[in-house]
Amino acid sequence: MTDVPASTSQWDAADYARIGGFVPELGQAALDLLAPRSGEHILDVGCGDGTLTLKIKQAGADVVGIDNSLSMVASAKAKGLDARLMDAADLKFGEAFDAAFSNATLHWVLAKERAARAIWFALKPGGRFAGEMGGEGNLARLREALDNELVLRGFGPPTYASNWYPTPEEFIAVYEQAGFKDIDARLIERPTELAHGVAAWVLTFRAGWLDRAGVPHEERQPIADAVADTVGSTIADYVRLRFIMRKP
């Protein structure tokens, strides 16, 4: 039986900043939902290079960012942030935070029940958790094009490592089980222009997927180019799940 990884992501901070800068830019709506206040202690789950973490700090909050990518943590630290190398499913905080935030992270975390419970334990009673992740139907067209190309070239897509793109009902069930209350979760369709094109997106956002499919590095660019040709557009079919909840 294949071991299921805790997370399906793999990141290079410099590459992500160049290709994926639109992700934190579009995370502002989720940050507005969090509404960080001066003096609060806030946990940023999957802080990445710290772009949104810095905005939380600038709001006057005391913020700790965690990420499972050493490259991302180093980039966040370079911004003067308290960033720590840690997986969302293995948080080691006990009722330390007034609020938690997460943008574009939870769909990479396959140990979703453990992550939900770990975030619950990290919050003080009455603490809130707000954020955004990929939801049902997210990137369906791009993912199908990539997997079809992998099959054509003799690679089996690593379906055991697929992302978690839940319906609101599926998401709510996991977080209710963890102990959260008053959960508001809704899908938002957000077609997004990929300024650097589909091929660059494949190489950056599906590096871990290509690793698990066993694709040699020299074959990745041709695959990415073929996916771009198949899609025939630079619009990514993003569907986000935006949420807010509280710990009783």
C-alpha positions, 0 to 999 in steps of 0.5 A: 500500500502506498504511503499517503503524503501529509502534503502534496506541495513542493516550492521554490520561494523565488520561483513562486514569487515570480510565477505565483505572486497572484495568489497572495494578491487575490488573498486580500478578500480572505484577509479582510474576512479575518480582520486582524486587530492590533494586539492580537496573536495570530497564526498564519497556517501555510504562510508561504513567503510571508506576503500576507503574513506581513500585512497581518503584522502591519495591522498591529498583530503579533503573528507567527507563520508556519510552512512546511517549505524551508525555502518559503520559511527562509523567504518569510524570515527575510521579511523580518517575520516570525516564520517556523518550519512546521506542517499544518497537521503537526502544529505544536501550539496550545491555545496560544492564538486569538485567531488563525488565518490560511490562504491557498494552503489547506488543499495541499494538506492531505491529513485534513482531519489532523490539521483541523484538530491541530488548528483548533488546539492552537486557538484560545477559546472564542478564537476565530479561523478565517481563510481560503483554499481550493474548492470543488471543481478547482482547476478541473480543466488544467488538471485534466489536461496535465493528467491526460498528457502524463498518460500519453507520455507513459506516466501514471498520475499519482492519484493517491496524492491528489489535492483536497478540493472539498464542497462546502459541506465536506469542509464543514463536516471536517471542521465541525468534527474538530470542534469548530462552530458557526462555520460559514464556507462558500464556493467562489468561482474566480477565473484567473489570468496567468500572466506567465502562462500555463506552462510556467504554472505547471512547472511551479504549481505542479512540481510535487505532482510531477515528482510523484509521477516520476517525470524526469526534469528534462521532460517537464518543459515539453509536458508543460508546453503541451498542456498549454497548447491543449488548454489554449488559454491563459485563464486558469479555472480557479474555484475558491472555498472561503471560510470563517469559523470560531472555537467555542 
